[in-house]
Amino acid sequence: MFFRVSEGGNSLKRIGVLTSGGDSPGMNAAIRAVVRKAIYHDIEVYGIYYGYAGLIAGDIKKMELGSVGDIIHRGGTMLYTARCEEFKTLEGQQKGIEQLKKFGIEGLVVIGGDGSFQGAQKLTGHGFPTIGVPGTIDNDIPGTDFTIGFDTALNTVIDAIDKIRDTATSHERTYIIEVMGRHAGDLALWAGLADGAETILIPEADYDFDQITYRLKRGQERGKKHSIIIVAEGVGSGMEFGQRLKEATNMETRVTVLGHIQRGGSPTGADRVLASRLGAKAVDLLLEGKSGVTVGIQQNKLVYHDIDEALSKKHTVDLDMYTLSQELSI
C-alpha cells in the first residue's frame, strides 16, 4: 500500500480531482461540489488538469473556493480532459502515483466514464484511495440510474429533433437522425420515445429492416407525410442506413448526424443537482475511508458500488420502454 486513509477520515488532509475521457455537461458542477465539500471539511483540494495525462505530467494546482465560482452553469470541464494511452501501462501509473505523492495528495476523485474508471481501478490496485463519479452522456455506467450529462444531452437531442421535424413536415421527407451513445442506446431510446419517432434503432435490440419499410409504406398509404427514425451510433452509420432505406422504398430521405453538439451546452437543472450530490458523496466516502468504489443514484437515493463490479457488469436499457415506443408509433 502506498497510502492509507484511516477509518472516519481523521487523517485526510489533501485530495485531488480530475476529469477524464469525453466531456459531459455537469462535470463543472461535480468539480465544484468536490472542491467546496472538501474545503468545508478543512481538506485541501488540488485540481489535476487534462486527466491522467496531466497527472503523469504533474499539471496539478491547488484550488480555492473561488476557483470553482461561476462554473456550475457551464458545460464542458474547467479541468479539461484528454485521452492517455500511457496511463494504461504500469510505468505510466507509477509516474502518476509519484506525482500524487509529490503533492501530498491522499485521495482522488475521478469524474468520467468507464475508461476513466479503469484508470481509477488501477490506482486502487496500487493502494491509492480513489472514488469514481460517473460523468458521460452515454448513460452506460452500471450501478447508477443516470450519469452526469445524460439529461442535458437528451434535451439537446430532443430540441434538435423538434427542429428537424418542422422541416420533415414541410418537405414531406423521412429523416434519419444518428445520435451518440457508443455501445449504449439510452440517448436514442429516450429521445425517440420523447419525440414520437416512428422507429428507434439501438444496439441492445435487433431490428427487422423489412418491418421498418413495411411500417413506413403503411404510414404513407394512410396519408402520413413524414417520418423520423433515430439511429444509435452503436448500431451503425446513419448515412448507410439512410441510403439502404432510400433504395428499398424509393422515399425521399435525409440524414442528420448530430455529433458533438450533444456534448455541449449549459447543464440542465437535473444534471446540476445530480453532479452536486455525486461530487459531494465522493468526498464523504473518502472521509469514511472508502476506496475503489463508484458513486451513483438509484431510485433517487445515493449509492456506491465496488468499481470492479461496475466495470464487469454489462450496461442494459429498459426494453419495456423500447416496446412502448413501438406500440405508440403504429
C-alpha positions as CSV (number, residue, x, y, z in Angstrom):
1,M,0.0,0.0,0.0
2,F,1.3,3.4,-0.9
3,F,-1.4,5.3,1.1
4,R,-4.0,4.7,3.7
5,V,-6.9,6.8,5.0
6,S,-7.9,5.9,8.5
7,E,-11.5,4.9,9.2
8,G,-13.5,8.0,9.9
9,G,-11.3,10.1,7.6
10,N,-9.4,11.9,10.5
11,S,-6.1,11.8,8.7
12,L,-7.3,13.0,5.3
13,K,-5.8,16.4,4.7
14,R,-5.4,16.7,0.9
15,I,-7.3,15.3,-2.1
16,G,-7.2,15.6,-5.9
17,V,-9.9,15.8,-8.5
18,L,-9.7,15.1,-12.3
19,T,-12.0,14.7,-15.3
20,S,-11.1,12.2,-18.0
21,G,-12.4,10.9,-21.3
22,G,-15.3,12.6,-23.1
23,D,-16.6,15.7,-21.5
24,S,-20.3,15.9,-20.4
25,P,-22.4,18.8,-19.2
26,G,-22.4,18.9,-15.4
27,M,-18.8,18.0,-14.9
28,N,-18.1,21.5,-13.7
29,A,-20.9,21.2,-11.1
30,A,-19.3,18.0,-9.9
31,I,-15.9,19.6,-9.6
32,R,-17.4,22.5,-7.7
33,A,-19.1,20.1,-5.3
34,V,-15.9,18.1,-4.6
35,V,-13.9,21.3,-4.0
36,R,-16.4,23.0,-1.7
37,K,-17.4,19.9,0.2
38,A,-13.7,19.2,0.9
39,I,-12.9,22.7,1.9
40,Y,-16.0,22.7,4.2
41,H,-14.3,19.7,6.0
42,D,-11.0,21.6,6.1
43,I,-9.4,19.5,3.4
44,E,-7.1,21.0,0.7
45,V,-8.1,20.2,-2.9
46,Y,-5.8,20.0,-5.9
47,G,-7.2,20.1,-9.4
48,I,-5.4,17.8,-11.9
49,Y,-5.6,19.2,-15.4
50,Y,-6.0,17.2,-18.6
51,G,-7.0,13.9,-16.9
52,Y,-4.4,11.2,-16.5
53,A,-2.1,12.8,-19.0
54,G,-1.9,15.8,-16.7
55,L,-1.5,13.6,-13.7
56,I,1.6,12.0,-15.2
57,A,2.9,15.4,-16.3
58,G,2.3,16.9,-12.8
59,D,-0.1,19.6,-14.2
60,I,-1.6,20.0,-10.7
61,K,-2.7,23.2,-8.9
62,K,-4.3,23.9,-5.6
63,M,-7.9,25.0,-5.7
64,E,-9.7,27.5,-3.5
65,L,-13.4,28.4,-3.0
66,G,-13.1,31.0,-5.7
67,S,-11.5,28.5,-8.2
68,V,-14.9,27.0,-8.8
69,G,-17.0,30.1,-8.6
70,D,-19.4,30.8,-11.5
71,I,-18.9,27.4,-13.2
72,I,-22.0,25.4,-12.0
73,H,-23.9,26.5,-15.1
74,R,-21.2,25.9,-17.7
75,G,-20.8,22.9,-19.9
76,G,-17.5,21.1,-20.5
77,T,-14.9,20.8,-17.8
78,M,-12.7,23.6,-16.4
79,L,-10.0,21.0,-15.6
80,Y,-10.0,20.0,-19.3
81,T,-9.8,16.4,-20.4
82,A,-7.6,14.2,-22.6
83,R,-7.1,10.5,-23.5
84,C,-3.9,9.0,-22.2
85,E,-2.6,5.7,-23.5
86,E,0.5,5.9,-21.3
87,F,-1.6,5.6,-18.1
88,K,-2.7,2.1,-19.3
89,T,0.8,1.0,-18.6
90,L,2.4,0.1,-15.3
91,E,5.1,2.7,-15.9
92,G,2.5,5.4,-16.6
93,Q,0.6,4.5,-13.4
94,Q,3.7,4.6,-11.3
95,K,4.5,8.1,-12.7
96,G,1.0,9.3,-11.8
97,I,1.4,7.9,-8.3
98,E,4.7,9.6,-7.8
99,Q,3.1,12.9,-8.8
100,L,0.3,12.3,-6.2
101,K,3.0,11.6,-3.6
102,K,4.9,14.7,-4.6
103,F,1.9,16.9,-4.0
104,G,0.9,15.1,-0.8
105,I,-2.5,14.1,-2.2
106,E,-4.0,11.3,-0.1
107,G,-7.2,10.6,-2.1
108,L,-8.5,11.1,-5.6
109,V,-11.9,11.7,-7.2
110,V,-12.2,10.7,-10.9
111,I,-15.1,12.1,-12.9
112,G,-15.7,10.3,-16.2
113,G,-16.9,7.2,-17.9
114,D,-15.8,3.6,-18.0
115,G,-12.4,4.4,-19.4
116,S,-11.8,6.8,-16.6
117,F,-12.9,4.2,-14.1
118,Q,-10.4,1.8,-15.4
119,G,-7.7,4.2,-14.5
120,A,-9.2,4.7,-11.1
121,Q,-9.3,0.9,-10.7
122,K,-5.6,0.7,-11.4
123,L,-4.8,3.4,-8.8
124,T,-6.9,1.5,-6.3
125,G,-5.0,-1.7,-7.1
126,H,-1.8,0.2,-6.3
127,G,-3.2,1.1,-2.9
128,F,-4.3,4.7,-3.6
129,P,-7.7,5.7,-2.4
130,T,-9.8,6.6,-5.4
131,I,-13.6,7.2,-5.9
132,G,-15.3,7.3,-9.3
133,V,-18.0,9.7,-10.2
134,P,-20.0,8.8,-13.4
135,G,-19.9,11.6,-16.0
136,T,-20.9,10.6,-19.5
137,I,-23.7,11.5,-21.8
138,D,-24.0,7.8,-22.8
139,N,-25.6,6.8,-19.5
140,D,-23.8,3.5,-19.8
141,I,-22.3,3.0,-16.3
142,P,-23.8,0.1,-14.3
143,G,-24.9,0.8,-10.8
144,T,-26.5,4.2,-11.4
145,D,-29.8,5.1,-13.0
146,F,-28.3,8.2,-14.5
147,T,-24.9,9.6,-15.3
148,I,-23.9,13.2,-15.2
149,G,-24.6,14.8,-18.6
150,F,-27.2,12.4,-19.9
151,D,-30.2,14.6,-19.2
152,T,-28.6,17.6,-20.8
153,A,-27.6,15.6,-23.9
154,L,-31.1,14.1,-24.1
155,N,-32.7,17.5,-24.1
156,T,-30.2,18.7,-26.7
157,V,-31.2,15.8,-28.9
158,I,-34.9,16.4,-28.4
159,D,-34.6,20.0,-29.3
160,A,-32.7,19.1,-32.5
161,I,-35.3,16.5,-33.5
162,D,-38.1,19.0,-32.9
163,K,-36.5,21.4,-35.3
164,I,-35.8,18.7,-37.9
165,R,-39.4,17.5,-37.6
166,D,-40.6,21.0,-38.8
167,T,-38.5,20.6,-41.9
168,A,-39.5,17.0,-42.4
169,T,-43.2,18.1,-42.2
170,S,-42.7,20.9,-44.7
171,H,-40.9,18.8,-47.3
172,E,-42.7,15.5,-46.6
173,R,-39.5,13.6,-46.1
174,T,-38.2,10.7,-44.0
175,Y,-35.4,11.8,-41.7
176,I,-32.8,9.5,-40.2
177,I,-31.1,11.1,-37.2
178,E,-27.9,9.5,-35.8
179,V,-27.2,10.1,-32.1
180,M,-24.3,9.3,-29.8
181,G,-24.2,6.5,-27.3
182,R,-21.3,4.4,-28.5
183,H,-22.4,0.9,-27.4
184,A,-25.5,2.1,-25.4
185,G,-28.9,3.0,-26.8
186,D,-30.2,5.2,-23.9
187,L,-30.0,8.5,-25.8
188,A,-31.7,7.1,-28.9
189,L,-34.4,5.3,-26.9
190,W,-35.2,8.2,-24.5
191,A,-35.1,10.8,-27.3
192,G,-37.1,8.7,-29.7
193,L,-39.8,8.0,-27.1
194,A,-39.9,11.6,-26.1
195,D,-40.2,12.8,-29.7
196,G,-42.5,10.2,-31.0
197,A,-40.1,8.7,-33.5
198,E,-41.5,6.1,-35.8
199,T,-38.5,3.9,-35.5
200,I,-35.7,3.6,-33.0
201,L,-32.6,1.5,-33.6
202,I,-30.5,0.6,-30.5
203,P,-27.6,-1.9,-30.1
204,E,-29.4,-3.7,-27.3
205,A,-32.3,-4.8,-29.6
206,D,-32.4,-6.5,-33.0
207,Y,-34.5,-4.9,-35.7
208,D,-36.3,-6.2,-38.8
209,F,-35.5,-4.0,-41.8
210,D,-38.4,-5.3,-43.8
211,Q,-40.7,-4.5,-40.9
212,I,-39.4,-0.9,-40.9
213,T,-40.0,-0.4,-44.6
214,Y,-43.5,-2.0,-44.2
215,R,-44.4,0.4,-41.5
216,L,-43.2,3.4,-43.5
217,K,-45.2,2.4,-46.5
218,R,-48.3,1.7,-44.4
219,G,-48.0,5.1,-42.9
220,Q,-47.6,6.6,-46.3
221,E,-50.8,4.8,-47.5
222,R,-52.8,6.3,-44.7
223,G,-51.6,9.8,-45.6
224,K,-48.6,10.2,-43.3
225,K,-46.4,12.9,-44.8
226,H,-43.1,12.4,-42.9
227,S,-41.2,10.0,-40.6
228,I,-38.4,10.3,-38.0
229,I,-36.0,7.4,-37.5
230,I,-33.5,7.5,-34.6
231,V,-30.3,5.5,-35.0
232,A,-27.9,5.0,-32.1
233,E,-24.3,5.1,-33.3
234,G,-23.7,1.7,-31.8
235,V,-26.0,0.2,-34.4
236,G,-24.1,1.6,-37.3
237,S,-23.9,4.5,-39.7
238,G,-27.0,6.7,-40.1
239,M,-25.8,7.6,-43.6
240,E,-25.5,4.0,-44.6
241,F,-28.9,3.1,-43.1
242,G,-30.5,6.1,-44.9
243,Q,-29.1,5.0,-48.3
244,R,-30.3,1.5,-47.7
245,L,-33.8,2.8,-46.8
246,K,-33.9,5.0,-49.9
247,E,-33.0,2.2,-52.2
248,A,-35.6,-0.1,-50.6
249,T,-38.5,2.3,-50.5
250,N,-37.7,5.0,-53.1
251,M,-38.8,7.5,-50.4
252,E,-37.0,10.9,-50.2
253,T,-34.7,10.6,-47.2
254,R,-32.3,12.9,-45.4
255,V,-29.7,12.1,-42.8
256,T,-28.5,14.2,-39.9
257,V,-25.6,13.2,-37.7
258,L,-25.9,15.3,-34.5
259,G,-22.3,14.7,-33.5
260,H,-20.6,16.6,-30.7
261,I,-23.3,19.2,-30.3
262,Q,-24.8,16.6,-28.0
263,R,-21.9,17.0,-25.5
264,G,-22.1,20.8,-25.1
265,G,-24.3,23.3,-23.6
266,S,-25.3,24.5,-20.2
267,P,-26.3,21.6,-18.0
268,T,-30.0,21.1,-17.1
269,G,-31.2,21.6,-13.5
270,A,-31.3,17.8,-13.2
271,D,-27.7,17.4,-14.2
272,R,-26.5,20.2,-11.9
273,V,-28.3,18.7,-8.9
274,L,-27.1,15.2,-9.7
275,A,-23.5,16.3,-10.2
276,S,-23.6,18.3,-6.9
277,R,-24.9,15.3,-5.0
278,L,-22.5,12.8,-6.5
279,G,-19.4,15.0,-6.2
280,A,-20.2,15.7,-2.5
281,K,-20.8,12.0,-1.9
282,A,-17.4,11.1,-3.3
283,V,-15.8,13.3,-0.7
284,D,-17.9,11.8,2.1
285,L,-16.7,8.3,1.0
286,L,-13.1,9.3,1.1
287,L,-13.7,10.7,4.6
288,E,-15.1,7.4,5.6
289,G,-12.0,5.6,4.4
290,K,-13.7,4.1,1.3
291,S,-11.7,3.4,-1.8
292,G,-12.2,1.7,-5.2
293,V,-15.9,2.5,-5.4
294,T,-18.1,4.4,-7.7
295,V,-21.0,6.6,-6.6
296,G,-24.4,6.6,-8.3
297,I,-28.1,7.2,-7.9
298,Q,-30.8,4.6,-7.8
299,Q,-34.4,5.4,-7.2
300,N,-33.3,8.9,-6.2
301,K,-31.1,7.5,-3.4
302,L,-27.3,8.0,-3.4
303,V,-25.5,4.6,-3.6
304,Y,-22.0,3.3,-4.2
305,H,-20.6,0.1,-5.7
306,D,-17.3,-1.6,-6.0
307,I,-15.5,-0.3,-9.0
308,D,-14.7,-3.8,-10.2
309,E,-18.4,-4.6,-10.1
310,A,-19.2,-1.5,-12.1
311,L,-16.7,-2.4,-14.8
312,S,-17.5,-6.1,-15.0
313,K,-21.3,-5.7,-15.4
314,K,-22.9,-5.1,-18.8
315,H,-25.0,-2.0,-19.3
316,T,-28.6,-2.6,-20.1
317,V,-31.5,-0.5,-21.2
318,D,-35.2,-0.7,-20.3
319,L,-36.6,-2.8,-23.0
320,D,-40.1,-2.1,-21.8
321,M,-39.5,1.4,-22.9
322,Y,-38.4,0.1,-26.3
323,T,-41.6,-2.0,-26.6
324,L,-43.7,1.0,-25.6
325,S,-42.0,3.1,-28.3
326,Q,-43.0,0.6,-30.9
327,E,-46.6,0.4,-29.6
328,L,-47.0,4.1,-29.7
329,S,-45.6,4.6,-33.2
330,I,-48.1,2.4,-35.0
